[in-house]
Amino acid sequence: MTATNAESMGGYSPDILTTGLNVVFCGINPAATAARDGHNFSHPSNRFWSVLHLAGFTDVRLQPDQERRLLTYGYGITAVVTRPTSRAVAITDAEILSAAPDFEATVRRFAPKAIAFLGKRAVRVMSARDDLTWGRQSFGIADAAVWVLPNPSGLNRGFTLGALVTAYAELRHCDELEPTVDLG
């Protein structure tokens, strides 16, 4: 993110990144509540932190202000578009396409094993593929495997907590990722 973009969000950046992560969870853009609170997935109705814990990505349920601890588990967070909005539908396809080269450069720079898109829209627009299914895709981005997971937003009522956990656990247990949490 450029300094100008960070300044326009009060210094907030959605990126929780370092090199060599197992998975980077990727939204279309930061929520307005995240920009206001200074932490990703901070809205009380968002199920992201619960889903990560229940799917085995973390051994405790992290709070939004503990988001940087994700790095110690081998996971990160980013967004394709840096402009925060109250709802992702406010982001246009043109904005996604415009942000795609910077996003791909970020993926290349940090080199995670997988990018897990939270919802289909951003990856559908960037890849120009209408045949996306939930789970691992047949293509990658900047040498990272691409997964599409249901968005854990409280606005996404199409997936129960249990269905979200099942979808995320499939990624957590795929063979290409290194185990990072011993829950046994």
Secondary structure as UniProt FT lines:
FT   HELIX           3..8
FT   TURN            9..11
FT   TURN            19..20
FT   STRAND          23..27
FT   HELIX           32..37
FT   TURN            40..41
FT   TURN            44..45
FT   HELIX           48..54
FT   TURN            55..56
FT   HELIX           64..69
FT   HELIX           70..73
FT   STRAND          75..79
FT   HELIX           88..90
FT   HELIX           93..110
FT   STRAND          114..118
FT   HELIX           121..127
FT   STRAND          135..141
FT   TURN            142..143
FT   STRAND          144..149
FT   TURN            154..155
FT   TURN            157..158
FT   HELIX           161..172
FT   TURN            175..176
//
